[in-house]
Amino acid sequence: MPDATTAGIRIEANPYYVPERSEPDAMYFFAYEIRISNVGDVPARLVSRHWIITDGIGRVEQVRGPGVVGHQPRLEPGESFEYTSFCPLPTPVGEMHGSYQMVRDDGAQFDAEVPAFTLATPESMN
């Protein structure tokens, strides 16, 4: 499972293919589980996200927005927040990575890296 830690915020990604929501040769539906953990010693709030999504032929889409799945979680040291979201692609393989914009209680801001992870149908991995 890909993971990255930035300034005490650890992000883990677990992507998977969802065949029952896909229409091969038209749209491939992927889901991903994200776990955001505060492994540092200072609270921080996730205020926004920035995703960079690349499909199998190199087309890039960037997505920005407030929070994640309608939440802007504040994590005390030792706390985690988990969510599941999705990404439809026109190709059976792709990649996502990005960042979460975080704010500490003292107002300090930083971008926590979301590690790159592969979106792929089982057949495309052979």
Secondary structure, DSSP 8 states (H G I E B T S, - for coil): --EEEETTEEEEEEEEE-GGG-BTTTBEEEEEEEEEEE-SSS-EEEEEEEEEEEETTS-EEEEEEESBTTB--EE-TT-EEEEEEEEEESSSEEEEEEEEEEEETTS-EEEEEEEEEEEE-GGGG-
